[in-house]
Amino acid sequence: MSSGPTIAHGPTRPPGYDMSVEKTVGVFANFEDADEADRRSDAAMSSEDRLNIVIELRDRRHPDAAEQRLARVSRVVELERS
């Protein structure tokens, strides 16, 4: 048995991360046309697609976020009477 350090090769991914990414390329005459194409693409996206993007970005930043729960926080504040 080796007592040396363990070296991981290749990209690491969160468990269950096996999505493929659709790669597309567009050529535009200027930045304004490219921005307009991005806006149209974003507007055509379904709410489910948008939510999936948010979940994917969250999972990339915080791989264990789905298992964690939000802390329940409450406080009582007295209202000022005028």
ABEGO torsion letter per residue (X at the ends): XBABBBBBBEBBBBBGBABBBBBBBBBBABAAAAAAAAAAAAAABBAAAAAAAAAAAAAAABAAAAABBBBBBBBBBBBBBX
